[in-house]
Amino acid sequence: MKFGIYVPQIVPDYGTLSGLARTAEHTGFDTLWLFDHLYAPGLPDHPALEAWTTATALLADTTTLRVGTLVLCNNFRHPVLLGRMATTLDVISGGRLEFGLGSGSIREEHRQAGMPWGSAAERSERLGEALEIISRMFASERTSFRGRHYQVTDMPNLPRPIQQPRPPIHVGGAGPKYTMPLVARYADVWNVPTYGLRDWPTLTAALEAECARIGRDPARIRRSHQAILAVAPHERDLPALQTRIRRRFGAEAFGVEHGYVGTPAMLVDRLGERAQQGISSFVFMAGAKQAAETMELFAEEVMPQL
């Protein structure tokens, strides 16, 4: 099992995140994840740091921790630029980049910035073309591509990424119509959002069918689960913890019922069940204020039993 911590960078200063990254590293977490938005979703008046700049700084401040974004917004950066940025950061970090890319999730920030949005079908088509271009850039010294949205001619990409055959590509979501075909074709890791567990058998079948259609072994695609983590040191602490988590993460999208809220023994059992389903990586969501304590407790009480 591999464990990551997702900490939205809604903070006024970089030092908070840098400290959390060092905590993640010394407690044995494998990855740290950020969001990619122009401002904190729903909190436009709160300070928030930009994803790509922050990821670069965090990788410079650590030595073993892997850092990524769930997920980068394809609409914010041209895929050739993004491919160059990802390759460069993989080189700078000595091969510790995790590369997640999505089609965009918040229309309003695009409108405010004057950036194109489009229908779900159009955004997915753009994302597919971007994934194709970036995959080729990771694999080849020069890339050419002709698509509906992007055209690339003999574009060099040197130096090569440190990670071979490429930095891991993460594609997240639970949409059988648009997401699963992209996961099947491009993803090294399918990031399953919390709510995706409701339809796990259906989505797994859809992914396997799409892989069969294009001739790819679905076993080559790792599954990661992104969900809330909150650890109660003792059973007597559980009711208060559950109340706090429901109050903070009550929206349906967070899917608390499919998350990891409980005592260490409860979490060991639940993580074991997920592993039996085929999930090998976990991305735990925690607020910046609770993340350090949560990671310390999880590393001390849960990790040794797994």
C-alpha positions in Angstrom: 0.0 0.0 0.0 1.1 3.6 -0.7 -0.2 6.5 1.3 -0.6 10.2 0.3 -1.9 13.3 1.9 -4.0 15.9 0.0 -3.7 19.3 1.6 -5.5 22.1 -0.2 -3.0 25.0 -0.2 -5.5 27.5 1.3 -2.9 29.1 3.5 -1.5 32.6 3.8 2.2 31.6 3.8 4.3 28.9 2.3 6.0 27.8 5.6 2.8 26.0 6.6 2.9 23.7 3.6 6.6 23.2 3.7 6.3 22.0 7.3 3.5 19.6 6.4 5.6 18.2 3.5 8.5 17.5 5.9 6.0 15.9 8.3 4.7 13.7 5.5 8.2 12.7 4.6 9.5 11.8 8.1 6.2 9.9 8.9 6.6 7.6 5.9 3.9 9.1 3.6 4.7 8.5 -0.1 3.0 11.5 -1.7 1.7 15.0 -1.1 -1.1 16.4 -3.3 -2.3 19.9 -4.1 -5.3 21.4 -6.0 -5.1 23.4 -9.2 -7.5 26.4 -9.1 -7.0 30.1 -9.6 -8.3 30.7 -6.1 -9.7 28.5 -3.3 -13.1 27.1 -4.6 -15.9 28.8 -2.9 -13.5 30.9 -0.8 -12.4 33.7 -3.1 -11.4 36.0 -0.2 -9.1 33.4 1.4 -5.4 33.3 0.5 -4.4 30.3 -1.6 -1.1 29.4 -3.4 -0.8 28.4 -7.0 -0.3 24.7 -7.6 2.6 24.4 -9.9 4.8 27.0 -8.2 4.0 25.4 -4.8 4.8 21.9 -6.0 8.2 23.0 -7.3 9.1 24.5 -4.0 7.9 21.5 -2.0 10.0 19.1 -4.1 13.0 21.4 -3.6 12.4 21.3 0.2 12.2 17.5 0.5 14.3 14.6 -0.6 12.1 11.5 -0.8 8.5 12.8 -0.9 6.7 12.6 -4.2 4.5 15.6 -5.0 1.6 16.0 -7.5 -1.7 17.8 -8.2 -5.1 16.2 -8.2 -5.5 17.3 -10.8 -3.9 20.0 -13.0 -6.5 21.8 -15.1 -5.8 21.2 -18.7 -7.4 24.6 -19.7 -4.9 26.6 -17.7 -1.8 25.7 -19.7 -1.1 24.6 -23.3 -0.1 20.9 -23.3 3.3 21.6 -24.8 4.1 24.0 -22.1 2.7 21.6 -19.5 4.8 18.8 -20.9 7.9 20.9 -20.7 7.1 22.0 -17.1 6.5 18.4 -16.0 9.6 17.1 -17.6 11.7 19.9 -16.1 10.3 19.4 -12.6 10.9 15.7 -12.8 14.5 16.4 -13.6 14.9 19.0 -10.9 13.4 16.7 -8.3 15.4 13.7 -9.3 12.3 11.8 -10.5 9.7 12.6 -7.8 6.9 14.1 -9.8 3.4 12.6 -9.9 1.5 14.0 -12.9 -2.3 14.4 -12.6 -4.4 16.1 -15.4 -8.1 16.8 -15.7 -10.5 18.7 -17.9 -11.4 21.4 -15.4 -14.1 21.4 -12.7 -15.2 25.0 -12.0 -16.8 27.0 -14.8 -16.9 30.3 -12.8 -13.1 30.7 -12.4 -12.7 30.2 -16.2 -15.3 32.9 -16.9 -13.7 35.3 -14.5 -10.3 34.7 -16.1 -11.6 34.9 -19.6 -10.5 31.3 -20.3 -12.5 28.9 -22.6 -14.8 26.4 -20.9 -17.0 24.4 -23.3 -19.2 21.4 -22.8 -18.1 18.2 -21.0 -17.6 16.5 -24.3 -15.4 19.3 -25.6 -13.3 19.5 -22.5 -12.8 15.8 -22.5 -11.8 15.9 -26.1 -9.2 18.6 -25.3 -8.0 16.6 -22.4 -7.6 13.5 -24.5 -5.5 15.5 -27.1 -3.4 17.0 -24.3 -2.8 13.6 -22.7 -1.7 12.2 -26.1 0.7 15.1 -26.7 2.2 15.0 -23.2 2.5 11.1 -23.3 4.5 11.5 -26.6 6.6 14.2 -25.1 7.5 12.0 -22.1 8.4 9.2 -24.5 10.2 10.9 -27.4 12.8 13.6 -28.0 10.5 15.2 -30.6 6.7 15.3 -30.9 4.3 16.1 -33.7 0.5 16.0 -33.4 -2.5 17.1 -35.4 -5.8 17.3 -33.6 -8.9 19.4 -33.5 -7.7 21.6 -30.6 -3.9 21.4 -30.7 -1.3 21.2 -33.4 2.3 20.4 -32.6 5.2 20.2 -35.1 8.5 18.5 -34.4 8.6 19.9 -30.9 11.8 18.9 -28.9 11.7 17.9 -25.3 15.2 17.7 -23.8 16.4 16.7 -21.3 14.3 13.5 -20.9 12.3 12.9 -17.7 14.3 11.1 -15.0 11.5 8.6 -14.5 11.2 5.9 -17.1 9.2 5.1 -19.1 7.6 8.4 -17.8 6.4 10.2 -14.7 3.2 8.4 -13.5 0.1 9.9 -15.2 -3.0 10.1 -13.0 -6.5 10.5 -14.4 -9.3 10.9 -11.9 -13.0 10.7 -12.0 -15.9 8.3 -12.2 -17.6 9.0 -15.5 -18.1 6.0 -17.7 -18.7 8.0 -20.8 -15.8 10.4 -20.9 -13.4 9.5 -18.0 -13.1 5.7 -18.4 -11.9 5.8 -22.0 -9.1 8.3 -21.0 -8.1 6.2 -18.0 -7.9 3.1 -20.2 -5.8 4.8 -22.8 -3.5 7.1 -20.9 -3.5 6.5 -17.1 -0.9 4.8 -15.1 -3.1 5.4 -12.1 -6.9 5.8 -11.9 -7.7 8.1 -9.1 -11.1 7.1 -7.8 -12.9 10.0 -5.9 -14.7 9.1 -2.7 -18.1 8.8 -4.3 -16.7 6.5 -7.0 -16.9 3.6 -4.6 -20.7 3.6 -4.9 -20.4 2.4 -8.4 -17.1 0.4 -8.1 -18.3 -2.8 -9.8 -19.9 -0.9 -12.7 -16.9 1.4 -13.2 -14.4 -1.5 -13.0 -16.3 -3.4 -15.6 -16.4 -0.2 -17.8 -12.7 0.2 -17.5 -12.0 -3.4 -18.3 -14.2 -3.3 -21.3 -12.5 -0.2 -22.6 -9.1 -1.7 -22.0 -10.2 -4.8 -23.9 -11.4 -2.6 -26.8 -8.0 -0.9 -27.2 -5.8 -4.0 -26.3 -4.5 -2.8 -22.9 -4.1 -4.9 -19.8 -6.2 -3.3 -17.1 -3.9 -4.7 -14.4 -1.3 -2.2 -15.6 -3.5 0.6 -14.3 -3.2 1.1 -10.5 -6.2 2.2 -8.5 -6.0 5.0 -5.9 -8.8 6.1 -3.7 -9.1 9.8 -2.6 -11.1 10.2 0.7 -11.3 11.9 4.0 -9.0 10.7 6.8 -9.6 11.4 10.5 -8.2 9.2 13.2 -9.7 8.8 16.7 -7.0 7.9 19.2 -9.5 6.0 21.3 -13.1 4.7 20.8 -14.3 7.3 23.3 -13.1 10.0 21.0 -15.0 8.7 18.0 -18.4 10.4 18.4 -16.9 13.9 18.7 -14.6 13.3 15.7 -17.5 12.0 13.6 -19.6 15.1 14.4 -16.7 17.4 13.5 -16.0 15.7 10.2 -19.7 15.6 9.2 -20.0 19.3 10.0 -16.9 20.2 7.9 -17.2 17.7 5.1 -21.0 17.3 4.9 -21.3 17.9 1.2 -22.2 14.8 -0.8 -19.1 15.1 -3.0 -16.9 14.4 0.0 -18.7 11.1 0.6 -17.8 10.8 4.2 -19.5 7.4 4.4 -16.8 6.0 2.1 -13.9 7.7 3.8 -11.6 6.7 6.6 -12.9 8.1 9.8 -12.4 5.9 12.9 -10.1 4.3 15.4 -6.8 2.8 14.2 -8.3 -0.7 14.3 -11.3 0.4 12.3 -9.0 2.0 9.7 -6.9 -1.1 9.4 -9.9 -3.2 8.6 -11.3 -0.7 6.1 -8.1 -0.3 4.3 -7.7 -4.0 4.1 -11.1 -4.3 2.5 -10.2 -1.7 -0.1 -7.0 -3.5 -0.9 -9.1 -6.7 -1.5 -11.0 -4.6 -4.0 -7.8 -3.9 -5.9 -7.0 -0.4 -4.5 -3.3 -0.1 -3.8 -2.9 3.6 -3.2 -4.7 6.0 -0.9 -4.9 9.8 -1.0 -6.2 11.1 2.3 -7.8 14.5 2.5 -7.1 16.6 5.6 -7.3 20.3 6.4 -4.0 22.1 6.9 -4.7 22.6 10.6 -5.2 18.9 11.3 -2.9 17.3 8.7 0.3 17.1 10.8 -1.4 15.5 13.8 -3.4 13.2 11.6 -0.3 12.0 9.7 1.6 11.4 13.0 -1.2 9.4 14.5 -1.8 7.4 11.3 1.9 6.6 11.0 2.2 5.5 14.6 -1.0 3.6 15.0 -2.1 2.4 11.6 0.8 2.0 9.2 2.7 -0.7 11.4 -0.4 -2.9 11.2 -0.5 -2.8 7.4 
